[in-house]
Amino acid sequence: MDGGKTILRALAGERQAVPPVWLMRQAGRYLPEYRATRAQAGDFLKLCYTPELAAEVTLQPIRRFGFDAAILFADILLLPQALGAELWFETGEGPRLSTLTTARDLARLKGKDDIHATLAPVYETVRILARALPRETTLIGFAGAPWTVATYMIAGRGTKDQGPAHALMRADPALFDALMARLTEATVEYLSMQVQAGAEVVKLFDSWAGSLKGEAFSRYAVAPTRAIIAELKARHPGLPVIAFPREAGQGYVGFHAATGADCVALDTSVSAGWAAEHVQRHGCVQGNLDPRLMVTGGEALAEAARAIVRAFAKGPHIFNLGHGIAPDADPANVEVLLRAVRG
């Protein structure tokens, strides 16, 4: 790893006068060049599984904006597809999967060592990016955290309250735990291969962690993340890991120590001032500008960005959004943001 890269310095605990910047979903529909490449691919999954095109859309925001990191273009649901779930995307509605609700469904899944044939194009995308990115740009690999991926596999789609997953957790805890164990093992293999291909950092997206409360949060958000990070760091000493337990609230406090994460990403449900006091004291934090400001722009965007930089100025910080950039964001507002952060 290049210790001079600003993202890696932040992840190592260094406070920097100007924080490094990247945005979740920075390669996406708000960019006209992305839309053109997406049309060339024909459909979303073909874009994910065509290494040259997936690398191209990953590089587009780097060329346009010069972010400090590029994150692999893929989708968290490629892993359940590699395990044997059926996956497709409904236009205007999002992903759909075959559901997993019985022990027979679980038995049909592939083992953790059998996922790589399906995911080989993703690893090739990482290899292309490792060669093509500017020397100063950090390459981030990622996967969905087991709980979030499980919610999609159980319901067959995204749900507002993750009700089907909670229901299975209560009705058949042995089956639910077995699915979580399978996903935890497979996630390790998936991310480890991304690192071998050239990813310098990996991020775990637990987008629905906020619906886990009390002991369930400890058992299904903290414990799998801890297990994945421990095994990845054993295989790849020095590998930095970012964890994003979205909407964890008070669960953000102590998450570094509980999981071994080098950085905890924050959503917009917590203030930067609160997080600086209660979360950043334990390590690097990432976030947490409201993505809606990327649509409205103007001085409100610039001042909110400067306020976040000020709030986190006393410790290691990676500037980012509290969630992904919206498809209707104005690319010009990214320039406004970067001027505000970088001065």
N, C-alpha and C positions, 0 to 999 in steps of 0.2 A: 504494500500500500504506500501511497505517496503522502507522507505526513505533512506536506506543505499545502494540501488541499483544505480549503476553509471548512468544508463540511466535516472532514475527518478531524480537524483541530477542535471544532465544537464538540464532536462526539467524544473526544478524548478529555473533555472538561475544560477547554480553554475559553476564557472570556475574550471576545473580539470587539473592537470598537464599532465595526460594521458587521452585523450578523450575515452569514450566508443565507441565500434565498433560493427556494424552489417552491412550486405550487402543486398540491395534489390535483390530479387530472390535468396537468399543464399541457399534455398532448391530448387534444380533444376537439369537440365540435365547435367551440368558439373560434377556432382558427380556420380560415378558408382553405389553407393548404392541407389540413387534416381532412376536411370534407372531400377534397379532390382525391386524395389517396384512398379514403374510405370508399368512394364511388368506384375507383379503379379495382379495389379488392372484390367488390360485389356484395359481400356481407360481412358482418362483424367478426364472426369466427374465422373466416378466411383471412381477414386482416391480422388477427391474432396469430394464426398458424402459418403465415407467409413471412419468413424471417426478414427478407429484404424490405417488405412494406412495413412490418412492425418496427423495424429499426428506423425506417424513414420517418414515421410519425413520432417516434421517440426523439429523434434529432431535430425535428422542426422547431419546437419552442426554444431549443438551445441556440439554433442559428438566429432566430428572430430576437430573442431577449437576453441570451447569455446567462441563463440561470447557473447557479453553482452546482447543481446536480441534475442528472437525468434519471428518471425512473422508468424501468422496463415497461413497455406497453404490452399488457396482457389483461387477464381478467381473473378474479379470485375463483371463478367457477370452472376454470380449466382443470383444476386438480380433481374435483369430483367427477368430471368427465373422464379424466385419465383413470380413475378408479372404477369406471364402468357405468356411471350414471349417464342417462341420455340428457343432452343439453341442446337447447335451441333458443333463439331470441325472437320474440313477437314484436313486430314493428310498432313502435310507440308505446309498448307496454313493458318491455324488459325481458329478463331471462326466465326461462321455464326449464324445469328438470323433471325427470321421473322421480317419484316420491319414494322415500325409504321409511317405512313404518313397522316392519316386521323383521324377525330374526332371519327369515328367508331372504328378504331384500338385502340385509347386511351380508349374508353368506355369498351372495352373488358378486359382491365387490371384489376387485382384484387386490392382491397384496401390495405392500409398499414398494417392493422391488420391481413391480410390473407396470409402473406408471410411466417409465421413461420413454417408451416407444411413442406414446401419444404426445409427450411433452418435449420430445427432441427438437422440434422447431423453435420452441421457446428458448432452449439453451443455445441454439444457433443464433437467435436474435441477440442474446447477451454477448456472444463471441464477436458478432459484427460490431456491436456498440463499443465493446472494449477496445477495438481497433480504431473506430471512427471518431469517438468523442475527443474534444480538445483535452489536452493534458491536465488542465486545471479543473475539469468537470468530473465530479464524482458519479459513479454508476451505482444506482440503487436497485436491487432486486426486491421482490415482495411476494407475499402470499396472504390469503385470508387466514385469520386465526380460526382454530377448530370450532368454537362456538358459533361464530358467524356463518361459516360454511355449512355447519350442521343445520342451522335454521333454514337455509335454502333447500338442502337435501330432503329435509323432513316435510316441508310444506310444498316443495316443488316450485317455489317462487319466493320473492320478497314479500314479507308481511308487515303490517304496521306495528304489531305488538309481539311478534315472534310467538304467537299463541300456540301453533301446532308443536313447536319444539318444547315449549314449557309443558304442554299436555303430555307429550311422550316421556319427558323427564320424570313426571309424576307417575304415569301409568305403568311404565316399564323401565325403571332406572337401570337395570342390568343391560338392556339393549342400548339405552342412551349412552351409558358409560363405555360400552364396547365400540360404538360409533365414534365417540370422542377419542378413544385410544387409537383407533384406526387412522383417524384424521391427524392426530398428533404425530404419529410415526411417519405418515406419508408427507406431511408438511416438512419435517426434518429432511427427508430425502430430496424433496423438490427444491428447497432452499439451498441445500448443500450442493446440488448440481448447478444451481445458478452461480454460487460462489466459485465453484471449480471452473465455470465458463468465463468468469471475469467480474462478477458483481463484487463491489468493494464494501457495500453496506447492504443489509436486508431490513425490510420493514414488515411487521405483522399488523394487518388491518383487522381489528375486532370491532367492526362497524356497529354491531348490535350489543356490545358489552353493557350498555346502559340499562337494558331490560333485565339484567341479572342483579339480584339484590342479596345482601347478607352472605350467608354460607354459599349460596349458589354462585356468587361472584368469585369468591375465593376458589371454589372447586372447579368452575368451568371457564373463568377468564384468567385468573392468576396462575393456577396450577399448570394448565397446558402451555401457557406462554413461558413459564419458568422451565418446564421440561424441554421445550423446543430450543430455547436460548442456551440452556446448559449443554445440550448435545451438540449444537452448532459450534459453540465456543470450544468444546472439547475437540471437535474435528478441525476447526479453523481458528487456531489461537489468534487473538487480537481482532477478530471480526466484530465490528460494531453493529448493534441491533437497535432499531427504533421500534417501539411498541405504541400502538394507538388504540387504547380501550375507550372508544368514543362514548361520550356522555357518562363516564364513570363517576363524575361528581367527587364526593369524598374518597372514592376508590382510587383517585389519582394519587392521593397522599400515600407515600410509601411504596408506590408501584415499582420504582427503580429497584429498591432493595428486595422486594418480594419476588421479582422476576429475573433480575440480572440484566435488565434492559439498560443500555447506555444512554438512551434518550426516550422521554415520554412525550408523545404528541398530544396536543390539547385541542378540544373542540371549543365552540363558542359559548357553551353553557357555563363556563367558568371565566372569571375575569383574569386578565394578565396580572393585575396587581395581586390578587389572591394566589394565583399559581406561582408567582415569583416568591411569595412568602412560604408557601406550603409544599410546593413540588420542586421548583428549581433548586432549592437548597440541597436537594439530594442528587442533582445531576442535570445534564443537559435537558432542555425542553424545546419543543417544536410547536410553532403556532403563532397566534391563533386568530387571525383576522377573519371577520365575518365575510363569507363569500358573496353576500348580497352587495357589498360595496364594490365588487368588481363589475357589477352591472350599472350601478348608479354613478360611480366615479366621483370626480370633482374634488374639492377641498376636504369634504367629509372623508373620502378614502385616504387622502394624503395624511390628514391629521390623525386618523385612527391608526394608520401604519406607524407613524412617528410615536404615538403614545405606547404602542406595543414594544417598540424598540427601547423606549425609555424605561418601561416597566421591567424589562428583562436585562437591562444594561449591566447589572452587577454579576451576572453569571453566564454560563454557556447557553447559547440560544441559536436555533435555526429558525429563520422567519418563514412562515408558511400560513396557509389558511386554516380555519377550523374544520373545514370539510373541502370537498372538491370544487374547483372552479365551475361555474354554471355554464351551460351551453350558450346562454344569451349574454354572457359577459362580453364586453367590448375589449378587443385586443389593445386598443389605445390606453385603456385603464391599467394594463400591466405596466406600461411605461411610466404612468403616473406613480404606481406603487413602487417601482424600482428606484425612481428618483427620490421618493420620500424615504425609503429605507437606506439607500446608499449615499444620499446627499449629493 
